[in-house]
C-alpha cells in the first residue's frame, strides 16, 4: 500500500512565511528557509512553497527565495505563485524545485498545463485549485467553484470538471484547497476531496482545514487522497510531524517514518 504523505505548506508574502484564515488577516510566522529546514529534519515527505500574492500583483515569483529554500532541503519541493508561461516554469525548476504548482495561470491559459507536461513531464506539473462551496447551478453542478488570484476572483468554473480537464491536459497531481476551510483548523472538506479523488487517476492532495491529526485520519480513511497539506498547526508548533505520523500509524494508515 502506498504511504500517505504529510506536506507542510509555506505561504510566502514579501519574503516571509505568512498564515491567515480564508486568505485574510495574514500574520507573518517566520523565515521560509529556516522553516523548510526544520520540517525537512522532522520528517516531512515533501514541501510546498506558494508566493501567495504574485498572481494578484501580476508579478513574477521570488526566485531568489526559492533558491534559498531549495538549498536547505533533501525532500521533494513544489513551488507555485505567479507562474504564467513555460519560461516561468523552467526558471522555478532550475532554481531547485522538483515540481511546479500552477493555478491562476492555468485557468487563464489551460494550454500551459499541456505545454508544461510535454516539456518537463507530467510528474513535474501540479494543478492547484482554490475552491469555494457555492449553490448548485447549471454552471456549477458540483456546488464547488474555482477561484483565482489568491481566492479573490470567481471564475465560473466547476471544480470537479476543471480537475478532470486538468488531468486530461497532463497534470500529474492535483492540490485541492478549500477556501472555506483555509486556516480554520476545522477539518478538510471530505466531500470535495473525495469526489475528485474518486474520479481522477492521479494523486490528489487535500488542503485547507487541517487542525488535528484526527482530521488526517478521517481524510485518509474516508477518501482516496494521497497526501495532506498542513500549515498553521505546524507553524505554531501545536503539533509536530513525528507526532502526527505516529497517530496515523496507530490507525493503520501507512506513512514513512
Secondary structure, 3 states (H helix, E strand, C coil): CCCCEEEEEEEEECCEEEEEECCEEEEEEEEHHHHHHHHHHHCCCEEEEEECCCCCCCCCCCHHHHHHHHCCCCCEEEEECCCCCHHHHHHHHHCCCCEEEECHHHHHCCHHHHHHHHHHCHHHEEEEEEEEECCCCCCCCCCEEEEECCCCEEEEEEHHHHHHHHHHHCCCEEEEEECCCCCCCCCCCHHHHHHHHHHCCCEEEEECCCCCHHHHHHHHHHCCCCEEEECHHHHCCCCCHHHHHHHHHHCCCCCCC
